[in-house]
Amino acid sequence: LRIIIEQTQETVFQFPFDIEIIYNDDTSEVKTIQVTDKNSPHVIDVSGEVKKLKFDPNTWLLFELED
């Protein structure tokens, strides 16, 4: 799975970012990536076909999600 996290504000923050990966068989796991740059590409190892992603599933951060 490849995702890009883009920070749109002027100040760049470094922080851990949780992503819940939900698989087609309805199992899930939470992976944490380290965001360190304004545009942060990440590759995440997955163990099956992904059905859905939940960003910051425990609501630790304040952010807006753009599709």
C-alpha positions as CSV (number, residue, x, y, z in Angstrom):
1,L,0.0,0.0,0.0
2,R,1.4,3.4,-1.0
3,I,0.1,6.7,0.5
4,I,1.3,10.3,0.5
5,I,0.7,12.5,3.4
6,E,0.8,16.2,2.5
7,Q,0.9,19.0,5.1
8,T,-0.7,22.1,3.7
9,Q,0.1,24.6,6.4
10,E,3.3,26.7,6.3
11,T,4.9,25.1,9.4
12,V,5.9,21.5,8.9
13,F,5.3,19.2,11.8
14,Q,6.8,15.8,12.6
15,F,4.5,13.3,14.2
16,P,3.4,9.7,14.3
17,F,0.3,9.0,12.2
18,D,-1.9,5.9,12.8
19,I,-3.7,4.2,9.9
20,E,-6.2,1.4,10.5
21,I,-6.1,-1.1,7.6
22,I,-9.4,-3.0,7.1
23,Y,-9.1,-6.1,5.0
24,N,-11.7,-7.8,2.8
25,D,-12.2,-10.5,5.4
26,D,-13.1,-7.8,7.9
27,T,-9.9,-8.2,10.0
28,S,-7.9,-5.1,10.7
29,E,-4.6,-3.8,12.0
30,V,-3.2,-0.4,12.9
31,K,0.1,0.7,11.4
32,T,2.0,3.8,12.5
33,I,4.0,5.9,10.1
34,Q,6.3,8.8,10.9
35,V,5.5,12.0,9.1
36,T,8.6,14.2,8.8
37,D,8.2,16.3,5.7
38,K,5.7,18.5,3.9
39,N,5.1,15.7,1.4
40,S,5.7,12.3,2.9
41,P,5.3,9.2,0.7
42,H,5.1,5.9,2.6
43,V,4.9,2.3,1.6
44,I,3.0,0.1,4.1
45,D,3.2,-3.7,4.1
46,V,-0.2,-5.3,4.1
47,S,-1.2,-8.9,4.7
48,G,-4.2,-9.2,2.3
49,E,-6.6,-7.2,0.1
50,V,-7.5,-3.9,1.6
51,K,-11.1,-2.9,1.7
52,K,-10.9,0.4,3.6
53,L,-8.5,2.8,5.4
54,K,-9.2,4.8,8.6
55,F,-6.9,7.6,9.2
56,D,-6.1,8.5,12.8
57,P,-8.7,5.9,14.1
58,N,-8.3,7.0,17.7
59,T,-8.5,10.7,16.9
60,W,-5.2,11.8,18.3
61,L,-4.6,14.5,15.7
62,L,-6.5,17.5,14.3
63,F,-6.5,17.5,10.5
64,E,-8.7,17.8,7.4
65,L,-8.9,14.9,5.0
66,E,-9.1,15.8,1.3
67,D,-9.9,13.2,-1.3
